[in-house]
Amino acid sequence: MLLEFFSFLRELASFFVYIFSPTILPGVLVTVVGSATPIALAATGELVVERSGVLNLGVEGMMIIGAVVAFGVSLGTGNPYLGALAGGFAGIGTALLFGFFTVYLASNQVATGLALTLLGLGLAGLIGESFVGTPGVRLEAITIPVLSSIPFIGPALFDRDILVYLSFAIVAGVSYTMFKTRVGLILRATGENAEAAHALGRNVRLIRMGAVAFGGLCAGLGGAYLSLVLTAQWTEGMSAGRGWIALAIVVFATWLPWRALAGAYLFGGVIILQLHAQAYGLSIPSQAMNMLPYIATIVALVLLSRNQAVMRRNTPAALGRAFVPDR
Amino acid sequence: MQLELVKRDAPSSKMLVAAPFMALGLTVLTSGVMFAVMGFNPVAALYEYFIAPLTELWSVYELLLKAGPLILIALGLAVCYRANIWNIGAEGQFTMGAIFGSIPPILFPEWTSWATLPLMLILGMVGGALYGGIPAFLKVKFRANEILTSLMLAYIALLILDYLVRGPWRDPGGFNFPESRNFSDEQSLATLEGSRLHVGILIAFAAVPVMWFFMSRTLAGHAFKVVGEAPRAARFAGFSSKVLTYAALMFSGALAGLAGIMEVAGPIGELRPTISPGYGFTAIIVAFLGRLNPWGIMLAGLLLSLSYLGGEAAQITLGLSDKMARVVQGMLLFFVLGCDTLVRYHVRLKPNPKVASTPTASEAADAA
């Protein structure tokens, strides 16, 4: 038993040596960025939504709708850019449905978010039925000269498709807007104390709808990444819990955009590591490997949530509470 | 136009009953439109969905068969949701119940006695309860959000099941198919002559009045409601939210686990990689459509079971995708939650006051 354990440890060590060898590592980094990007997009969008005081548990549903619409439109038009755009708009559409119910009808946010996920998964399965097995149109990389020839990180970060670049731009833009502009201040005020924001003459419901729509756009683009870049084909349930991982990352990041990006890369790394470990032939059942991202999510949540001081300082105070203007 | 919500003095009892029916009506209407858009005769499709499964005896049996697990799981979920605890990992607890309950028939296939089946059911409940206890522990001990942990655990449970039936629990004489050995008669629930309907369905339906009595006539049932609706009052009353968190999650886990082992020891008769068509998730819809009330859950469970059957029937007779059933189910939950607003609020449409009273800047500029 002990001997087996030691031989396993040796196997694990040689796997890590293999992963970090100069011939393999650049390729690994490229795939890490690919696996992190959809999660980063969805998490950043949800972060904005939650900062406005709305909890949208429908990220998984919006992502998968984005994925199927992006796939279908790029297949139909032959233009993956139109596909990505359509995926984003599909995300907005589903988000507005959620927003109308939670913001204007003050329905329960948790339950409505679940409804959005269930509806999204069902609808995407229905729309995508005819796409199963059809090869899709891939979103090609746009190589940035000079930067892309930096060893290791060059190919991973600067020889990518537009959505990877966009994910960085969105994180930077959200971070700047949220903490350096008036719009960001109003958004955060709405999430901290909707009654006060209303009393100051802010249209709380409109602000929240805007945030929800932005969240839908980001989740839709994240979904588009899945079906246009990561696999370039449609399979049912291809979001595979990434929307839920994005939700966990928002908590993990204590509602700060750059930390959300870091969290997405951490999880992207975990997902890629287990894929490489399976390909390498580590003697662990593949199912145990597939569990890793989900286990990592739980561990991350536990590690962060136990620190109550940090949580209390950063959690939007009005998160999850419906706001009904009295006049 | 502006949408205005005016809080009612007290929840409307008329709307409380009417809202689920309004939601159902809206769902039927919307799905009819969708059928038409997809090129099907909406009347024929709706008939296949909601009426046809009720016209033959065997499909009524199937209706009850699918309603059983939905009702059982939703009864447990309702306790959680009453206490404001968001267990959405019932699919995982269902799976873990099936795994635990299958220990006797798979690891001790030769041991067959009158006690085998009861032990399997008890182990199923234990498995579900323990698995539901994990998010409870993480919530109480570390304040980790149970929505996310319970869902992540559902993914993990499905992978554990997959590992077992492809690995150590695979039937040695099963030609390498990912299936466990078949359960013998002593390891299976007795079925009604000529149907797949098994005694477990009686347990599910018997649980309805029991849960109604528990939730509305006992102090413990009351405690769940108080801690959900008025946590401060619950603290003053001396109800421990920690104990209630464990109780709610482990209890709903136990019911989901029971549903899981009854599915495996009933219609399926062995362990497989897939043992549920999403019962654990559909039960969330059942719980809300039934307004978290056991009798309502019974009706809602039957209705959602009907949607599964209708989906299958419409696929066979009309060639309509069976994926449509999940769309109908998701839509139903949306409408239920929207119509719930009518219980607590008067909903009015009002002309936008600003537009009506003062000209906007551009209009003023035009006038000048």
Boltz contact constraints between the chains, C-beta under 6 A:
constraints:
  - contact:
      token1: [A, 101]
      token2: [B, 338]
      max_distance: 6.0
  - contact:
      token1: [A, 104]
      token2: [B, 3]
      max_distance: 6.0
  - contact:
      token1: [A, 105]
      token2: [B, 338]
      max_distance: 6.0
  - contact:
      token1: [A, 105]
      token2: [B, 341]
      max_distance: 6.0
  - contact:
      token1: [A, 106]
      token2: [B, 5]
      max_distance: 6.0
  - contact:
      token1: [A, 106]
      token2: [B, 341]
      max_distance: 6.0
  - contact:
      token1: [A, 107]
      token2: [B, 337]
      max_distance: 6.0
  - contact:
      token1: [A, 107]
      token2: [B, 338]
      max_distance: 6.0
  - contact:
      token1: [A, 107]
      token2: [B, 341]
      max_distance: 6.0
  - contact:
      token1: [A, 110]
      token2: [B, 86]
      max_distance: 6.0
  - contact:
      token1: [A, 111]
      token2: [B, 288]
      max_distance: 6.0
  - contact:
      token1: [A, 111]
      token2: [B, 337]
      max_distance: 6.0
  - contact:
      token1: [A, 112]
      token2: [B, 337]
      max_distance: 6.0
  - contact:
      token1: [A, 114]
      token2: [B, 284]
      max_distance: 6.0
  - contact:
      token1: [A, 115]
      token2: [B, 333]
      max_distance: 6.0
  - contact:
      token1: [A, 115]
      token2: [B, 334]
      max_distance: 6.0
  - contact:
      token1: [A, 118]
      token2: [B, 330]
      max_distance: 6.0
  - contact:
      token1: [A, 119]
      token2: [B, 330]
      max_distance: 6.0
  - contact:
      token1: [A, 122]
      token2: [B, 326]
      max_distance: 6.0
  - contact:
      token1: [A, 122]
      token2: [B, 327]
      max_distance: 6.0
  - contact:
      token1: [A, 122]
      token2: [B, 330]
      max_distance: 6.0
  - contact:
      token1: [A, 123]
      token2: [B, 327]
      max_distance: 6.0
  - contact:
      token1: [A, 125]
      token2: [B, 323]
      max_distance: 6.0
  - contact:
      token1: [A, 126]
      token2: [B, 321]
      max_distance: 6.0
  - contact:
      token1: [A, 126]
      token2: [B, 323]
      max_distance: 6.0
  - contact:
      token1: [A, 126]
      token2: [B, 324]
      max_distance: 6.0
  - contact:
      token1: [A, 126]
      token2: [B, 327]
      max_distance: 6.0
  - contact:
      token1: [A, 129]
      token2: [B, 321]
      max_distance: 6.0
  - contact:
      token1: [A, 241]
      token2: [B, 155]
      max_distance: 6.0
  - contact:
      token1: [A, 244]
      token2: [B, 151]
      max_distance: 6.0
  - contact:
      token1: [A, 248]
      token2: [B, 148]
      max_distance: 6.0
  - contact:
      token1: [A, 285]
      token2: [B, 163]
      max_distance: 6.0
  - contact:
      token1: [A, 287]
      token2: [B, 159]
      max_distance: 6.0
  - contact:
      token1: [A, 287]
      token2: [B, 162]
      max_distance: 6.0
  - contact:
      token1: [A, 287]
      token2: [B, 163]
      max_distance: 6.0
  - contact:
      token1: [A, 290]
      token2: [B, 159]
      max_distance: 6.0
  - contact:
      token1: [A, 291]
      token2: [B, 156]
      max_distance: 6.0
  - contact:
      token1: [A, 291]
      token2: [B, 159]
      max_distance: 6.0
  - contact:
      token1: [A, 294]
      token2: [B, 152]
      max_distance: 6.0
  - contact:
      token1: [A, 294]
      token2: [B, 155]
      max_distance: 6.0
  - contact:
      token1: [A, 294]
      token2: [B, 156]
      max_distance: 6.0
  - contact:
      token1: [A, 297]
      token2: [B, 152]
      max_distance: 6.0
  - contact:
      token1: [A, 298]
      token2: [B, 149]
      max_distance: 6.0
  - contact:
      token1: [A, 298]
      token2: [B, 152]
      max_distance: 6.0
  - contact:
      token1: [A, 301]
      token2: [B, 144]
      max_distance: 6.0
  - contact:
      token1: [A, 301]
      token2: [B, 148]
      max_distance: 6.0
  - contact:
      token1: [A, 302]
      token2: [B, 138]
      max_distance: 6.0
  - contact:
      token1: [A, 302]
      token2: [B, 142]
      max_distance: 6.0
  - contact:
      token1: [A, 302]
      token2: [B, 144]
      max_distance: 6.0
  - contact:
      token1: [A, 305]
      token2: [B, 142]
      max_distance: 6.0
  - contact:
      token1: [A, 305]
      token2: [B, 143]
      max_distance: 6.0
  - contact:
      token1: [A, 305]
      token2: [B, 144]
      max_distance: 6.0
  - contact:
      token1: [A, 306]
      token2: [B, 142]
      max_distance: 6.0
  - contact:
      token1: [A, 324]
      token2: [B, 5]
      max_distance: 6.0
